[in-house]
Amino acid sequence: MIIAKSLSPCLEFAAVENSFVSNENTVRFDGTAAGYYDNRYWTMWKLPMFGCTDASQVLKEIAECRKAYPKCYIRLAAFDSAKQVQVISFLVQRPAGAAMAAMTGEKEMKVWNPINNKKFETFSYLPPLTDAQISKQVDMIIAKNLSPCLEFAAEENSFVSNENTVRFDGTAAGYYDNRYWTMWKLPMFGCTDASQVLKEIAECRKAYPKCYIRLAAFDSAKQVQVISFLVQRP
C-alpha cells in the first residue's frame, strides 16, 4: 500500500527509555509558535528508501534492524515527498529480551548508533588516536601558531544537558548552547615541541583515568578556540 501510494518507506528505532514522549526526549515548540506542538524523534536505521518498488527490500531492512537492535522499538514510517510530511507510522518490533547485537557489515549508509555511544566533536567517529597520531595533530597546531590546551570532564559532565550547560537567551540573538570542561593547566602559549603536549596528556591521563580528556587549540589573534578533539575516553 505504501509503495502503491508512491510514498517512501523509512525505518526508525529507539531504546525503550527514549521511545515515549517525556521532557527528556521531546522537542517542545512554544512561544512564537502557533499553539503547541509535541514532537518525538527516533533514530533512522538508514536513509528513507526513496524509489523503493519492492516490499521485500523493506522486509530485508526490517530483519537487519531487528538483528542489530533486538532491545529497541522499531517502527516503519512512510513519507510523502510532495507534501514533505510523514503520513504513516506503525511498530514492526517491540523490545525482545536478547542481548544487543553488533551492527551488520553492510556497506549501505547508516546513521549514527545512539545506544551507549555518545560522540564528541572532531574525530569522534574514528577509533581512538594513538600517541603518534596525536603528535602529528600537535605538529599541525604548532605550525599554525596556535596554543594547545588540555581540558577534562567527568563522564556525567562531558555532554550538553540542562545541568551542565550555560544557556544564552533574552537579549542574545537566537539561541546558543555552550559547554565548558575544566582546564588541566593554562594553555601552552609558545609551545614549539609536540613532546611537551604528549607529556601533559600522559600526566592528565594518570591524574584523571576515569575522565574524558580533549586537546583544544586557541587562536590568540582571533581570540577563539579553533580545534578540539578527544585524546582519552574513560
Secondary structure, DSSP 8 states (H G I E B T S, - for coil): -TTTTT-EEEEEEEEGGGSS--SSSEEEE-TTSSS-EEEE--EESBS--TT---HHHHHHHHHHHHHH-TTEEEEEEEEETTTTEEEEEEEEE---SS---------S-B----TT----SBTTTS----HHHHHHHHHHHHHTT-EEEEEEEEGGGSS--TTS-EEE-TTSSS-EEE---EESSS--TT---HHHHHHHHHHHHHH-TTEEEEEEEEETTTTEEEEEEEEE--
